[in-house]
Amino acid sequence: MTREFFGSVQSPRWMQLDLAIVIALALAAFVSALMSVSVVIALPLVASLVLFLPGYALLNAVIVGSSLSALERVVIAIAASISMTIAVGLLMAVLGISIERVTWALALTGISLAGAVVAWVRRLRNGVPGPTLSFARTEWRQMAIVVIAGLIVANVLAANRIIAVDQFGLPPAQLWMIEGNDPYNVNVGFRADSGGGDYRLTVSAGGQLIHEFDVTAKPSETWETNLALTPQERAQQVIARLYADDDQIEQRDVVLQPLPSNAP
């Protein structure tokens, strides 16, 4: 059983439209990684560089001709791209290369460009015409493959999110302790993380606890209060510490240095 999708689009023999698009998207993704562009623009470009472009370029460099359907090429490209992204990260770690957004984008862009150029040259040498974007006869089993590929991508993205949260957690976005016009009056506050919850904020002077607050905050909610410190307390180091729930290790701390002895 089949279903109509799109008609065929045939490009000139010398013009490999799909490879030209791969090259353009790879370069655009690398530029977006170098520059501070809008997330709306950068996210789809970077996603294509991680999940599709290098795999598609190398697949077409290896297999010239139409032995695979368009859907089969897409599915294989996604799987190959994910594998190469992981392999690139491992290789960079082994070689001692800093794993950052730009270096990772540079490596994947290089793979995509190299694969696209090789595929382009091989097609011209073998007389393979430009791409035929034909989905006129798409069997249900091929549609099932596309659905499975989509689930694989969604699973990878979800797993990366979970791993990132497990490794880095969700610390409070900010903790502050700021002097006012009067150095003996300070404003102490924090902004909760994206999960919110119960927090404990303590203020000590010279190692002695002088204030303690138990606060239940909503996600990203801000809480603050004003404290009046005595000259004796202000003459010592004052430290504010923020704890989450019953955790005994502070998530954030802020230090005010002692006032000089000749301060008013």
RAHUBEL-V385314 format. One record per pair of residues at least 6 apart in sequence whose ideal C-beta (glycine too) atoms are under 8 Angstrom apart, sorted by the first residue. I is the first residue (numbers start at 1). J is the second residue. D is the distance in whole Angstrom. If there is no record, write none. Layout:
i=<I,I>
j=<J,J>
d=<D,D>
This chain:
i=<1,1,2,2,2,2,3,4,5,5,5,6,6,6,6,7,7,8,8,8,8,9,9,9,9,9,10,10,10,11,11,11,11,12,12,13,13,13,13,14,14,15,16,16,16,16,16,17,17,17,18,18,18,18,19,19,19,19,19,19,22,22,22,22,22,22,23,23,23,23,25,25,25,25,26,26,26,26,26,26,26,26,27,27,28,29,29,29,29,29,29,29,29,30,30,30,30,32,32,32,32,33,33,33,33,33,33,33,34,34,46,49,49,49,49,50,50,50,50,51,51,51,51,51,51,52,52,52,52,53,53,53,54,54,54,54,54,54,54,54,55,55,55,55,55,55,55,55,55,56,56,56,56,56,56,57,57,57,57,57,57,57,58,58,58,58,59,59,59,59,59,60,60,60,60,60,61,61,61,61,61,64,64,64,64,64,65,65,66,68,69,70,70,70,71,71,71,71,71,71,72,72,74,74,75,75,75,75,78,78,78,79,79,82,82,82,84,84,85,85,88,88,88,88,89,89,92,92,92,92,92,93,97,122,170,170,170,171,171,171,172,172,172,172,172,172,172,172,172,173,173,173,173,174,174,174,175,175,175,175,175,175,175,175,176,176,176,176,176,176,177,177,177,177,177,177,177,177,178,178,179,179,179,180,180,180,183,183,183,184,184,184,184,184,185,185,185,185,186,186,186,186,186,187,187,187,187,188,188,188,188,188,188,188,188,189,189,189,189,190,190,190,190,190,190,190,190,191,191,191,191,192,192,192,192,192,192,192,192,193,193,194,194,195,196,196,196,196,196,197,197,197,197,198,198,198,198,198,199,199,199,199,199,199,199,199,199,200,200,200,200,200,200,201,201,201,201,201,201,201,202,202,202,202,202,202,202,203,203,203,203,203,203,203,203,203,204,204,204,204,205,205,205,205,205,205,205,205,206,206,206,210,210,211,213,215,217,229,234,234,234,235,235,235,236,237,237,237,237,238,238,238,239,239,239,239,240,240,241,241,241,242,242,242,242,243,243,243,244>
j=<139,140,136,137,138,139,138,136,135,136,138,133,134,135,136,134,136,132,133,134,136,17,131,132,133,134,129,130,132,17,129,130,131,129,130,124,127,129,130,124,130,130,119,120,123,130,131,130,131,133,56,60,131,133,57,60,116,119,120,123,53,56,57,112,115,116,112,113,116,117,45,48,49,53,49,53,57,108,109,112,113,116,109,113,45,45,46,48,49,53,105,108,109,49,105,106,109,41,42,45,46,42,46,101,102,104,105,106,102,105,105,105,108,109,112,81,82,85,108,78,81,82,85,153,156,74,77,78,81,81,108,112,80,81,84,85,108,111,112,115,76,77,78,79,80,81,82,83,84,73,74,77,80,81,115,111,112,113,114,115,116,119,80,84,111,115,73,76,77,80,115,73,115,116,119,123,115,116,118,119,122,119,122,123,126,128,126,128,132,76,142,133,134,135,135,138,142,143,145,146,142,145,146,149,145,146,148,149,149,152,153,149,152,152,153,156,108,111,104,108,104,107,108,111,99,104,98,99,103,104,107,99,103,128,193,194,195,193,251,252,190,191,192,193,199,242,244,251,252,191,192,193,220,190,191,252,189,190,201,240,242,252,253,254,187,188,189,190,224,254,186,187,188,203,238,240,254,256,186,187,185,186,256,186,187,226,234,259,263,228,229,230,231,234,226,227,228,229,226,227,229,238,256,224,225,226,227,201,203,211,224,225,226,227,240,222,223,224,225,199,201,217,222,223,224,242,252,220,221,222,223,199,217,218,219,220,221,222,223,219,220,219,220,219,217,218,219,220,221,216,217,244,245,214,215,216,244,245,214,215,216,217,223,242,243,244,245,212,213,214,215,242,243,212,213,215,240,241,242,243,209,211,212,213,240,241,243,209,210,211,212,227,238,239,240,241,210,238,239,241,229,232,233,234,236,237,238,239,233,236,237,229,233,227,225,223,223,238,258,259,263,258,259,261,258,255,256,257,258,255,256,258,253,254,255,256,253,254,250,252,253,250,251,252,253,249,250,251,251>
d=<7,6,8,5,6,6,6,6,4,7,6,7,7,5,7,7,7,5,7,4,7,8,8,7,5,8,7,6,6,4,7,3,6,8,6,8,7,5,6,7,8,5,7,5,6,6,7,5,5,8,8,8,4,8,7,7,5,6,5,8,5,6,5,6,8,5,8,6,5,8,7,5,7,6,6,5,8,8,5,4,6,8,7,8,5,4,6,6,4,7,6,8,7,8,5,7,4,6,4,5,7,7,7,5,5,8,4,8,6,8,7,6,5,7,7,7,8,5,7,6,5,6,8,6,8,8,6,6,5,7,7,4,7,5,5,8,5,4,5,7,7,4,6,7,3,3,8,8,6,7,8,4,8,7,8,7,5,8,7,3,4,6,6,8,7,4,6,6,5,6,8,8,7,8,4,8,5,8,4,4,7,7,5,6,5,6,7,6,7,7,7,7,7,6,8,7,4,8,6,6,7,7,7,7,5,7,8,5,5,7,6,7,7,7,8,6,7,6,8,7,7,5,6,8,6,7,8,5,7,7,7,6,6,8,4,6,5,6,5,7,5,6,6,5,7,6,7,6,6,5,7,6,7,6,5,8,8,4,8,7,5,4,7,6,7,7,6,7,8,6,6,7,5,8,7,4,4,6,6,5,7,5,7,7,6,8,7,6,6,6,5,7,7,5,6,7,6,7,7,5,6,7,7,6,8,6,8,7,6,8,6,6,8,6,5,6,6,3,7,7,6,8,8,6,8,5,7,6,7,5,8,7,4,7,6,6,5,8,8,7,7,5,6,6,5,5,4,7,7,7,7,6,6,7,7,5,7,5,8,5,8,6,8,6,7,6,8,7,7,6,8,7,4,7,5,6,7,7,5,8,6,7,5,8,7,5,8,8,6,4,8,7,7,7,5,8,6,7,5,8,7,8,4,8,5,7,5,8,7,3,7,8,6,6,7,5,6,7,7,5,8,5,6,7,5,6,7,6,6,7,4,8,6,7,5,8,7,5,4,7,5,6,5,4,7,7,6,7,6>
